[in-house]
Amino acid sequence: MIDPGLRRKLDEESKLSGEDPNVLAEELIRRGLTRKKLARWREKLVPKAKTAGFANDDTIMRAIS
């Protein structure tokens, strides 16, 4: 069950955007899960990148540009 306050926010956003609340909720959940997955990958890969000599995102971007 969804929290009533969260439901109100979802309904409000649905009205403002014109999107169906269920479609909007699915999209937001999908984005949230993708963000979590990327964070897990990053957590796993950052130590390996540092070992390979990449100090931060900038050094990675310079290497691939």
PDB file of N, H, CA, C and O in Angstrom:
ATOM      1  N   MET A   1       0.838  -1.186   0.000  1.00  0.00           N
ATOM      2  CA  MET A   1       0.000   0.000   0.000  1.00  0.00           C
ATOM      3  C   MET A   1       0.876   1.240   0.000  1.00  0.00           C
ATOM      4  O   MET A   1       1.916   1.272   0.658  1.00  0.00           O
ATOM      5  N   ILE A   2       0.468   2.235  -0.718  1.00  0.00           N
ATOM      6  H   ILE A   2      -0.377   2.209  -1.252  1.00  0.00           H
ATOM      7  CA  ILE A   2       1.240   3.469  -0.832  1.00  0.00           C
ATOM      8  C   ILE A   2       0.840   4.445   0.282  1.00  0.00           C
ATOM      9  O   ILE A   2      -0.334   4.568   0.630  1.00  0.00           O
ATOM     10  N   ASP A   3       1.836   5.125   0.823  1.00  0.00           N
ATOM     11  H   ASP A   3       2.790   5.025   0.540  1.00  0.00           H
ATOM     12  CA  ASP A   3       1.623   6.124   1.867  1.00  0.00           C
ATOM     13  C   ASP A   3       0.659   7.206   1.350  1.00  0.00           C
ATOM     14  O   ASP A   3       0.812   7.671   0.221  1.00  0.00           O
ATOM     15  N   PRO A   4      -0.330   7.611   2.161  1.00  0.00           N
ATOM     16  CA  PRO A   4      -1.307   8.609   1.697  1.00  0.00           C
ATOM     17  C   PRO A   4      -0.669   9.928   1.243  1.00  0.00           C
ATOM     18  O   PRO A   4      -1.109  10.521   0.258  1.00  0.00           O
ATOM     19  N   GLY A   5       0.355  10.384   1.949  1.00  0.00           N
ATOM     20  H   GLY A   5       0.713   9.902   2.749  1.00  0.00           H
ATOM     21  CA  GLY A   5       1.024  11.622   1.549  1.00  0.00           C
ATOM     22  C   GLY A   5       1.712  11.479   0.208  1.00  0.00           C
ATOM     23  O   GLY A   5       1.684  12.388  -0.622  1.00  0.00           O
ATOM     24  N   LEU A   6       2.325  10.336   0.006  1.00  0.00           N
ATOM     25  H   LEU A   6       2.347   9.597   0.680  1.00  0.00           H
ATOM     26  CA  LEU A   6       2.987  10.063  -1.265  1.00  0.00           C
ATOM     27  C   LEU A   6       1.951   9.947  -2.384  1.00  0.00           C
ATOM     28  O   LEU A   6       2.180  10.400  -3.506  1.00  0.00           O
ATOM     29  N   ARG A   7       0.823   9.344  -2.067  1.00  0.00           N
ATOM     30  H   ARG A   7       0.637   8.976  -1.156  1.00  0.00           H
ATOM     31  CA  ARG A   7      -0.258   9.211  -3.056  1.00  0.00           C
ATOM     32  C   ARG A   7      -0.765  10.586  -3.490  1.00  0.00           C
ATOM     33  O   ARG A   7      -1.031  10.812  -4.670  1.00  0.00           O
ATOM     34  N   ARG A   8      -0.896  11.508  -2.518  1.00  0.00           N
ATOM     35  H   ARG A   8      -0.679  11.324  -1.559  1.00  0.00           H
ATOM     36  CA  ARG A   8      -1.341  12.863  -2.852  1.00  0.00           C
ATOM     37  C   ARG A   8      -0.345  13.544  -3.796  1.00  0.00           C
ATOM     38  O   ARG A   8      -0.736  14.207  -4.756  1.00  0.00           O
ATOM     39  N   LYS A   9       0.940  13.371  -3.507  1.00  0.00           N
ATOM     40  H   LYS A   9       1.258  12.833  -2.727  1.00  0.00           H
ATOM     41  CA  LYS A   9       1.969  13.961  -4.370  1.00  0.00           C
ATOM     42  C   LYS A   9       1.920  13.356  -5.773  1.00  0.00           C
ATOM     43  O   LYS A   9       2.059  14.066  -6.769  1.00  0.00           O
ATOM     44  N   LEU A  10       1.724  12.056  -5.838  1.00  0.00           N
ATOM     45  H   LEU A  10       1.612  11.480  -5.028  1.00  0.00           H
ATOM     46  CA  LEU A  10       1.621  11.376  -7.128  1.00  0.00           C
ATOM     47  C   LEU A  10       0.407  11.888  -7.905  1.00  0.00           C
ATOM     48  O   LEU A  10       0.502  12.178  -9.097  1.00  0.00           O
ATOM     49  N   ASP A  11      -0.727  11.997  -7.222  1.00  0.00           N
ATOM     50  H   ASP A  11      -0.804  11.761  -6.253  1.00  0.00           H
ATOM     51  CA  ASP A  11      -1.938  12.495  -7.880  1.00  0.00           C
ATOM     52  C   ASP A  11      -1.759  13.936  -8.359  1.00  0.00           C
ATOM     53  O   ASP A  11      -2.213  14.298  -9.445  1.00  0.00           O
ATOM     54  N   GLU A  12      -1.094  14.751  -7.540  1.00  0.00           N
ATOM     55  H   GLU A  12      -0.726  14.457  -6.658  1.00  0.00           H
ATOM     56  CA  GLU A  12      -0.850  16.145  -7.915  1.00  0.00           C
ATOM     57  C   GLU A  12       0.038  16.218  -9.160  1.00  0.00           C
ATOM     58  O   GLU A  12      -0.253  16.963 -10.096  1.00  0.00           O
ATOM     59  N   GLU A  13       1.111  15.446  -9.162  1.00  0.00           N
ATOM     60  H   GLU A  13       1.348  14.841  -8.402  1.00  0.00           H
ATOM     61  CA  GLU A  13       2.010  15.440 -10.323  1.00  0.00           C
ATOM     62  C   GLU A  13       1.294  14.899 -11.553  1.00  0.00           C
ATOM     63  O   GLU A  13       1.513  15.380 -12.665  1.00  0.00           O
ATOM     64  N   SER A  14       0.451  13.913 -11.358  1.00  0.00           N
ATOM     65  H   SER A  14       0.273  13.522 -10.455  1.00  0.00           H
ATOM     66  CA  SER A  14      -0.313  13.342 -12.460  1.00  0.00           C
ATOM     67  C   SER A  14      -1.217  14.403 -13.088  1.00  0.00           C
ATOM     68  O   SER A  14      -1.308  14.504 -14.311  1.00  0.00           O
ATOM     69  N   LYS A  15      -1.875  15.180 -12.254  1.00  0.00           N
ATOM     70  H   LYS A  15      -1.801  15.097 -11.260  1.00  0.00           H
ATOM     71  CA  LYS A  15      -2.753  16.239 -12.769  1.00  0.00           C
ATOM     72  C   LYS A  15      -1.947  17.305 -13.510  1.00  0.00           C
ATOM     73  O   LYS A  15      -2.358  17.771 -14.572  1.00  0.00           O
ATOM     74  N   LEU A  16      -0.799  17.689 -12.948  1.00  0.00           N
ATOM     75  H   LEU A  16      -0.465  17.310 -12.085  1.00  0.00           H
ATOM     76  CA  LEU A  16       0.025  18.728 -13.573  1.00  0.00           C
ATOM     77  C   LEU A  16       0.617  18.268 -14.904  1.00  0.00           C
ATOM     78  O   LEU A  16       0.705  19.045 -15.855  1.00  0.00           O
ATOM     79  N   SER A  17       1.018  17.003 -14.963  1.00  0.00           N
ATOM     80  H   SER A  17       0.946  16.372 -14.191  1.00  0.00           H
ATOM     81  CA  SER A  17       1.682  16.493 -16.168  1.00  0.00           C
ATOM     82  C   SER A  17       0.705  15.916 -17.187  1.00  0.00           C
ATOM     83  O   SER A  17       1.033  15.783 -18.366  1.00  0.00           O
ATOM     84  N   GLY A  18      -0.485  15.578 -16.731  1.00  0.00           N
ATOM     85  H   GLY A  18      -0.751  15.686 -15.773  1.00  0.00           H
ATOM     86  CA  GLY A  18      -1.455  14.956 -17.625  1.00  0.00           C
ATOM     87  C   GLY A  18      -1.222  13.470 -17.831  1.00  0.00           C
ATOM     88  O   GLY A  18      -1.865  12.844 -18.673  1.00  0.00           O
ATOM     89  N   GLU A  19      -0.295  12.904 -17.057  1.00  0.00           N
ATOM     90  H   GLU A  19       0.228  13.412 -16.373  1.00  0.00           H
ATOM     91  CA  GLU A  19       0.008  11.475 -17.174  1.00  0.00           C
ATOM     92  C   GLU A  19      -0.878  10.667 -16.234  1.00  0.00           C
ATOM     93  O   GLU A  19      -1.279  11.138 -15.170  1.00  0.00           O
ATOM     94  N   ASP A  20      -1.171   9.456 -16.647  1.00  0.00           N
ATOM     95  H   ASP A  20      -0.845   9.073 -17.511  1.00  0.00           H
ATOM     96  CA  ASP A  20      -1.903   8.531 -15.792  1.00  0.00           C
ATOM     97  C   ASP A  20      -1.058   8.252 -14.548  1.00  0.00           C
ATOM     98  O   ASP A  20       0.141   8.006 -14.674  1.00  0.00           O
ATOM     99  N   PRO A  21      -1.654   8.285 -13.346  1.00  0.00           N
ATOM    100  CA  PRO A  21      -0.867   8.073 -12.132  1.00  0.00           C
ATOM    101  C   PRO A  21      -0.139   6.731 -12.096  1.00  0.00           C
ATOM    102  O   PRO A  21       0.972   6.646 -11.573  1.00  0.00           O
ATOM    103  N   ASN A  22      -0.747   5.691 -12.643  1.00  0.00           N
ATOM    104  H   ASN A  22      -1.650   5.760 -13.068  1.00  0.00           H
ATOM    105  CA  ASN A  22      -0.091   4.383 -12.651  1.00  0.00           C
ATOM    106  C   ASN A  22       1.125   4.374 -13.568  1.00  0.00           C
ATOM    107  O   ASN A  22       2.164   3.809 -13.226  1.00  0.00           O
ATOM    108  N   VAL A  23       0.995   4.998 -14.726  1.00  0.00           N
ATOM    109  H   VAL A  23       0.151   5.458 -15.004  1.00  0.00           H
ATOM    110  CA  VAL A  23       2.111   5.081 -15.670  1.00  0.00           C
ATOM    111  C   VAL A  23       3.228   5.922 -15.059  1.00  0.00           C
ATOM    112  O   VAL A  23       4.403   5.570 -15.158  1.00  0.00           O
ATOM    113  N   LEU A  24       2.859   7.027 -14.431  1.00  0.00           N
ATOM    114  H   LEU A  24       1.904   7.314 -14.351  1.00  0.00           H
ATOM    115  CA  LEU A  24       3.833   7.897 -13.784  1.00  0.00           C
ATOM    116  C   LEU A  24       4.564   7.159 -12.668  1.00  0.00           C
ATOM    117  O   LEU A  24       5.785   7.256 -12.551  1.00  0.00           O
ATOM    118  N   ALA A  25       3.817   6.421 -11.849  1.00  0.00           N
ATOM    119  H   ALA A  25       2.825   6.342 -11.944  1.00  0.00           H
ATOM    120  CA  ALA A  25       4.429   5.661 -10.755  1.00  0.00           C
ATOM    121  C   ALA A  25       5.393   4.608 -11.298  1.00  0.00           C
ATOM    122  O   ALA A  25       6.489   4.439 -10.762  1.00  0.00           O
ATOM    123  N   GLU A  26       5.000   3.905 -12.348  1.00  0.00           N
ATOM    124  H   GLU A  26       4.110   4.043 -12.783  1.00  0.00           H
ATOM    125  CA  GLU A  26       5.887   2.900 -12.950  1.00  0.00           C
ATOM    126  C   GLU A  26       7.175   3.539 -13.454  1.00  0.00           C
ATOM    127  O   GLU A  26       8.264   3.001 -13.251  1.00  0.00           O
ATOM    128  N   GLU A  27       7.046   4.689 -14.112  1.00  0.00           N
ATOM    129  H   GLU A  27       6.161   5.125 -14.277  1.00  0.00           H
ATOM    130  CA  GLU A  27       8.226   5.384 -14.634  1.00  0.00           C
ATOM    131  C   GLU A  27       9.155   5.808 -13.494  1.00  0.00           C
ATOM    132  O   GLU A  27      10.371   5.637 -13.583  1.00  0.00           O
ATOM    133  N   LEU A  28       8.585   6.354 -12.436  1.00  0.00           N
ATOM    134  H   LEU A  28       7.598   6.493 -12.363  1.00  0.00           H
ATOM    135  CA  LEU A  28       9.401   6.801 -11.304  1.00  0.00           C
ATOM    136  C   LEU A  28      10.070   5.630 -10.590  1.00  0.00           C
ATOM    137  O   LEU A  28      11.224   5.737 -10.174  1.00  0.00           O
ATOM    138  N   ILE A  29       9.369   4.531 -10.448  1.00  0.00           N
ATOM    139  H   ILE A  29       8.431   4.445 -10.786  1.00  0.00           H
ATOM    140  CA  ILE A  29       9.956   3.340  -9.828  1.00  0.00           C
ATOM    141  C   ILE A  29      11.083   2.802 -10.707  1.00  0.00           C
ATOM    142  O   ILE A  29      12.152   2.446 -10.210  1.00  0.00           O
ATOM    143  N   ARG A  30      10.838   2.746 -12.011  1.00  0.00           N
ATOM    144  H   ARG A  30       9.970   3.035 -12.415  1.00  0.00           H
ATOM    145  CA  ARG A  30      11.857   2.267 -12.949  1.00  0.00           C
ATOM    146  C   ARG A  30      13.113   3.133 -12.860  1.00  0.00           C
ATOM    147  O   ARG A  30      14.226   2.609 -12.808  1.00  0.00           O
ATOM    148  N   ARG A  31      12.941   4.454 -12.842  1.00  0.00           N
ATOM    149  H   ARG A  31      12.037   4.880 -12.884  1.00  0.00           H
ATOM    150  CA  ARG A  31      14.089   5.363 -12.728  1.00  0.00           C
ATOM    151  C   ARG A  31      14.835   5.161 -11.412  1.00  0.00           C
ATOM    152  O   ARG A  31      16.065   5.127 -11.380  1.00  0.00           O
ATOM    153  N   GLY A  32      14.073   5.027 -10.330  1.00  0.00           N
ATOM    154  H   GLY A  32      13.073   5.054 -10.357  1.00  0.00           H
ATOM    155  CA  GLY A  32      14.696   4.828  -9.023  1.00  0.00           C
ATOM    156  C   GLY A  32      15.499   3.539  -8.964  1.00  0.00           C
ATOM    157  O   GLY A  32      16.603   3.515  -8.420  1.00  0.00           O
ATOM    158  N   LEU A  33      14.951   2.476  -9.520  1.00  0.00           N
ATOM    159  H   LEU A  33      14.055   2.495  -9.962  1.00  0.00           H
ATOM    160  CA  LEU A  33      15.667   1.199  -9.531  1.00  0.00           C
ATOM    161  C   LEU A  33      16.914   1.267 -10.406  1.00  0.00           C
ATOM    162  O   LEU A  33      17.948   0.693 -10.065  1.00  0.00           O
ATOM    163  N   THR A  34      16.818   1.966 -11.527  1.00  0.00           N
ATOM    164  H   THR A  34      15.979   2.433 -11.804  1.00  0.00           H
ATOM    165  CA  THR A  34      17.986   2.133 -12.396  1.00  0.00           C
ATOM    166  C   THR A  34      19.072   2.921 -11.681  1.00  0.00           C
ATOM    167  O   THR A  34      20.251   2.579 -11.767  1.00  0.00           O
ATOM    168  N   ARG A  35      18.676   3.979 -10.971  1.00  0.00           N
ATOM    169  H   ARG A  35      17.718   4.257 -10.901  1.00  0.00           H
ATOM    170  CA  ARG A  35      19.640   4.782 -10.219  1.00  0.00           C
ATOM    171  C   ARG A  35      20.345   3.944  -9.164  1.00  0.00           C
ATOM    172  O   ARG A  35      21.557   4.062  -8.980  1.00  0.00           O
ATOM    173  N   LYS A  36      19.592   3.098  -8.471  1.00  0.00           N
ATOM    174  H   LYS A  36      18.607   3.003  -8.620  1.00  0.00           H
ATOM    175  CA  LYS A  36      20.185   2.221  -7.453  1.00  0.00           C
ATOM    176  C   LYS A  36      21.158   1.226  -8.089  1.00  0.00           C
ATOM    177  O   LYS A  36      22.231   0.964  -7.545  1.00  0.00           O
ATOM    178  N   LYS A  37      20.781   0.681  -9.232  1.00  0.00           N
ATOM    179  H   LYS A  37      19.910   0.893  -9.674  1.00  0.00           H
ATOM    180  CA  LYS A  37      21.645  -0.276  -9.926  1.00  0.00           C
ATOM    181  C   LYS A  37      22.952   0.395 -10.349  1.00  0.00           C
ATOM    182  O   LYS A  37      24.029  -0.175 -10.178  1.00  0.00           O
ATOM    183  N   LEU A  38      22.854   1.605 -10.901  1.00  0.00           N
ATOM    184  H   LEU A  38      21.979   2.068 -11.040  1.00  0.00           H
ATOM    185  CA  LEU A  38      24.055   2.334 -11.305  1.00  0.00           C
ATOM    186  C   LEU A  38      24.941   2.656 -10.104  1.00  0.00           C
ATOM    187  O   LEU A  38      26.167   2.606 -10.201  1.00  0.00           O
ATOM    188  N   ALA A  39      24.324   2.983  -8.980  1.00  0.00           N
ATOM    189  H   ALA A  39      23.328   3.023  -8.900  1.00  0.00           H
ATOM    190  CA  ALA A  39      25.099   3.266  -7.766  1.00  0.00           C
ATOM    191  C   ALA A  39      25.852   2.022  -7.305  1.00  0.00           C
ATOM    192  O   ALA A  39      26.997   2.119  -6.863  1.00  0.00           O
ATOM    193  N   ARG A  40      25.214   0.848  -7.407  1.00  0.00           N
ATOM    194  H   ARG A  40      24.284   0.769  -7.767  1.00  0.00           H
ATOM    195  CA  ARG A  40      25.895  -0.400  -7.038  1.00  0.00           C
ATOM    196  C   ARG A  40      27.065  -0.675  -7.974  1.00  0.00           C
ATOM    197  O   ARG A  40      28.138  -1.070  -7.519  1.00  0.00           O
ATOM    198  N   TRP A  41      26.871  -0.470  -9.280  1.00  0.00           N
ATOM    199  H   TRP A  41      25.999  -0.149  -9.649  1.00  0.00           H
ATOM    200  CA  TRP A  41      27.963  -0.660 -10.246  1.00  0.00           C
ATOM    201  C   TRP A  41      29.113   0.284  -9.934  1.00  0.00           C
ATOM    202  O   TRP A  41      30.279  -0.111  -9.928  1.00  0.00           O
ATOM    203  N   ARG A  42      28.764   1.535  -9.676  1.00  0.00           N
ATOM    204  H   ARG A  42      27.816   1.855  -9.681  1.00  0.00           H
ATOM    205  CA  ARG A  42      29.787   2.537  -9.388  1.00  0.00           C
ATOM    206  C   ARG A  42      30.567   2.147  -8.135  1.00  0.00           C
ATOM    207  O   ARG A  42      31.794   2.243  -8.106  1.00  0.00           O
ATOM    208  N   GLU A  43      29.857   1.711  -7.112  1.00  0.00           N
ATOM    209  H   GLU A  43      28.860   1.633  -7.135  1.00  0.00           H
ATOM    210  CA  GLU A  43      30.497   1.289  -5.861  1.00  0.00           C
ATOM    211  C   GLU A  43      31.494   0.156  -6.115  1.00  0.00           C
ATOM    212  O   GLU A  43      32.556   0.096  -5.495  1.00  0.00           O
ATOM    213  N   LYS A  44      31.140  -0.725  -7.020  1.00  0.00           N
ATOM    214  H   LYS A  44      30.277  -0.676  -7.524  1.00  0.00           H
ATOM    215  CA  LYS A  44      31.993  -1.866  -7.340  1.00  0.00           C
ATOM    216  C   LYS A  44      33.171  -1.468  -8.239  1.00  0.00           C
ATOM    217  O   LYS A  44      34.274  -1.994  -8.090  1.00  0.00           O
ATOM    218  N   LEU A  45      32.932  -0.538  -9.171  1.00  0.00           N
ATOM    219  H   LEU A  45      32.036  -0.110  -9.292  1.00  0.00           H
ATOM    220  CA  LEU A  45      33.943  -0.215 -10.173  1.00  0.00           C
ATOM    221  C   LEU A  45      34.909   0.895  -9.777  1.00  0.00           C
ATOM    222  O   LEU A  45      36.030   0.931 -10.285  1.00  0.00           O
ATOM    223  N   VAL A  46      34.515   1.798  -8.890  1.00  0.00           N
ATOM    224  H   VAL A  46      33.604   1.769  -8.477  1.00  0.00           H
ATOM    225  CA  VAL A  46      35.396   2.907  -8.516  1.00  0.00           C
ATOM    226  C   VAL A  46      36.728   2.415  -7.954  1.00  0.00           C
ATOM    227  O   VAL A  46      37.773   2.921  -8.363  1.00  0.00           O
ATOM    228  N   PRO A  47      36.735   1.453  -7.036  1.00  0.00           N
ATOM    229  CA  PRO A  47      38.034   0.981  -6.540  1.00  0.00           C
ATOM    230  C   PRO A  47      38.913   0.402  -7.654  1.00  0.00           C
ATOM    231  O   PRO A  47      40.130   0.588  -7.642  1.00  0.00           O
ATOM    232  N   LYS A  48      38.309  -0.290  -8.604  1.00  0.00           N
ATOM    233  H   LYS A  48      37.321  -0.441  -8.614  1.00  0.00           H
ATOM    234  CA  LYS A  48      39.072  -0.849  -9.722  1.00  0.00           C
ATOM    235  C   LYS A  48      39.619   0.262 -10.610  1.00  0.00           C
ATOM    236  O   LYS A  48      40.748   0.172 -11.093  1.00  0.00           O
ATOM    237  N   ALA A  49      38.832   1.303 -10.826  1.00  0.00           N
ATOM    238  H   ALA A  49      37.915   1.376 -10.434  1.00  0.00           H
ATOM    239  CA  ALA A  49      39.288   2.430 -11.642  1.00  0.00           C
ATOM    240  C   ALA A  49      40.448   3.149 -10.966  1.00  0.00           C
ATOM    241  O   ALA A  49      41.417   3.534 -11.621  1.00  0.00           O
ATOM    242  N   LYS A  50      40.345   3.326  -9.661  1.00  0.00           N
ATOM    243  H   LYS A  50      39.558   3.013  -9.128  1.00  0.00           H
ATOM    244  CA  LYS A  50      41.438   3.985  -8.932  1.00  0.00           C
ATOM    245  C   LYS A  50      42.715   3.156  -9.002  1.00  0.00           C
ATOM    246  O   LYS A  50      43.808   3.702  -9.151  1.00  0.00           O
ATOM    247  N   THR A  51      42.576   1.844  -8.896  1.00  0.00           N
ATOM    248  H   THR A  51      41.688   1.400  -8.776  1.00  0.00           H
ATOM    249  CA  THR A  51      43.734   0.955  -9.017  1.00  0.00           C
ATOM    250  C   THR A  51      44.366   1.083 -10.402  1.00  0.00           C
ATOM    251  O   THR A  51      45.583   0.970 -10.549  1.00  0.00           O
ATOM    252  N   ALA A  52      43.536   1.320 -11.410  1.00  0.00           N
ATOM    253  H   ALA A  52      42.548   1.412 -11.290  1.00  0.00           H
ATOM    254  CA  ALA A  52      44.020   1.459 -12.786  1.00  0.00           C
ATOM    255  C   ALA A  52      44.562   2.862 -13.076  1.00  0.00           C
ATOM    256  O   ALA A  52      45.006   3.139 -14.190  1.00  0.00           O
ATOM    257  N   GLY A  53      44.525   3.746 -12.068  1.00  0.00           N
ATOM    258  H   GLY A  53      44.165   3.521 -11.163  1.00  0.00           H
ATOM    259  CA  GLY A  53      45.101   5.077 -12.241  1.00  0.00           C
ATOM    260  C   GLY A  53      44.125   6.189 -12.539  1.00  0.00           C
ATOM    261  O   GLY A  53      44.534   7.307 -12.851  1.00  0.00           O
ATOM    262  N   PHE A  54      42.850   5.903 -12.448  1.00  0.00           N
ATOM    263  H   PHE A  54      42.518   4.994 -12.194  1.00  0.00           H
ATOM    264  CA  PHE A  54      41.848   6.940 -12.660  1.00  0.00           C
ATOM    265  C   PHE A  54      41.456   7.516 -11.303  1.00  0.00           C
ATOM    266  O   PHE A  54      40.870   6.826 -10.469  1.00  0.00           O
ATOM    267  N   ALA A  55      41.789   8.800 -11.092  1.00  0.00           N
ATOM    268  H   ALA A  55      42.265   9.361 -11.770  1.00  0.00           H
ATOM    269  CA  ALA A  55      41.565   9.415  -9.787  1.00  0.00           C
ATOM    270  C   ALA A  55      40.108   9.816  -9.571  1.00  0.00           C
ATOM    271  O   ALA A  55      39.610   9.781  -8.446  1.00  0.00           O
ATOM    272  N   ASN A  56      39.427  10.198 -10.653  1.00  0.00           N
ATOM    273  H   ASN A  56      39.832  10.227 -11.567  1.00  0.00           H
ATOM    274  CA  ASN A  56      38.045  10.675 -10.523  1.00  0.00           C
ATOM    275  C   ASN A  56      37.357  10.621 -11.888  1.00  0.00           C
ATOM    276  O   ASN A  56      37.928  10.142 -12.868  1.00  0.00           O
ATOM    277  N   ASP A  57      36.126  11.119 -11.931  1.00  0.00           N
ATOM    278  H   ASP A  57      35.662  11.508 -11.135  1.00  0.00           H
ATOM    279  CA  ASP A  57      35.359  11.097 -13.181  1.00  0.00           C
ATOM    280  C   ASP A  57      36.052  11.883 -14.292  1.00  0.00           C
ATOM    281  O   ASP A  57      35.995  11.494 -15.458  1.00  0.00           O
ATOM    282  N   ASP A  58      36.705  12.989 -13.931  1.00  0.00           N
ATOM    283  H   ASP A  58      36.752  13.305 -12.983  1.00  0.00           H
ATOM    284  CA  ASP A  58      37.383  13.808 -14.943  1.00  0.00           C
ATOM    285  C   ASP A  58      38.491  13.034 -15.649  1.00  0.00           C
ATOM    286  O   ASP A  58      38.639  13.130 -16.867  1.00  0.00           O
ATOM    287  N   THR A  59      39.265  12.273 -14.891  1.00  0.00           N
ATOM    288  H   THR A  59      39.145  12.195 -13.902  1.00  0.00           H
ATOM    289  CA  THR A  59      40.355  11.517 -15.522  1.00  0.00           C
ATOM    290  C   THR A  59      39.806  10.420 -16.426  1.00  0.00           C
ATOM    291  O   THR A  59      40.410  10.096 -17.448  1.00  0.00           O
ATOM    292  N   ILE A  60      38.692   9.863 -16.063  1.00  0.00           N
ATOM    293  H   ILE A  60      38.201  10.127 -15.233  1.00  0.00           H
ATOM    294  CA  ILE A  60      38.051   8.850 -16.914  1.00  0.00           C
ATOM    295  C   ILE A  60      37.554   9.500 -18.201  1.00  0.00           C
ATOM    296  O   ILE A  60      37.769   8.969 -19.290  1.00  0.00           O
ATOM    297  N   MET A  61      36.892  10.647 -18.079  1.00  0.00           N
ATOM    298  H   MET A  61      36.718  11.079 -17.194  1.00  0.00           H
ATOM    299  CA  MET A  61      36.365  11.331 -19.260  1.00  0.00           C
ATOM    300  C   MET A  61      37.488  11.760 -20.200  1.00  0.00           C
ATOM    301  O   MET A  61      37.340  11.669 -21.419  1.00  0.00           O
ATOM    302  N   ARG A  62      38.603  12.224 -19.654  1.00  0.00           N
ATOM    303  H   ARG A  62      38.723  12.298 -18.664  1.00  0.00           H
ATOM    304  CA  ARG A  62      39.740  12.601 -20.501  1.00  0.00           C
ATOM    305  C   ARG A  62      40.292  11.381 -21.242  1.00  0.00           C
ATOM    306  O   ARG A  62      40.706  11.487 -22.396  1.00  0.00           O
ATOM    307  N   ALA A  63      40.295  10.241 -20.585  1.00  0.00           N
ATOM    308  H   ALA A  63      39.958  10.155 -19.647  1.00  0.00           H
ATOM    309  CA  ALA A  63      40.839   9.025 -21.201  1.00  0.00           C
ATOM    310  C   ALA A  63      39.964   8.511 -22.339  1.00  0.00           C
ATOM    311  O   ALA A  63      40.473   7.935 -23.300  1.00  0.00           O
ATOM    312  N   ILE A  64      38.662   8.712 -22.238  1.00  0.00           N
ATOM    313  H   ILE A  64      38.248   9.180 -21.457  1.00  0.00           H
ATOM    314  CA  ILE A  64      37.772   8.167 -23.269  1.00  0.00           C
ATOM    315  C   ILE A  64      37.379   9.192 -24.325  1.00  0.00           C
ATOM    316  O   ILE A  64      36.728   8.845 -25.311  1.00  0.00           O
ATOM    317  N   SER A  65      37.764  10.439 -24.133  1.00  0.00           N
ATOM    318  H   SER A  65      38.293  10.721 -23.333  1.00  0.00           H
ATOM    319  CA  SER A  65      37.408  11.490 -25.111  1.00  0.00           C
ATOM    320  C   SER A  65      38.383  11.520 -26.258  1.00  0.00           C
ATOM    321  O   SER A  65      38.241  12.335 -27.168  1.00  0.00           O
TER     322      SER A  65
END
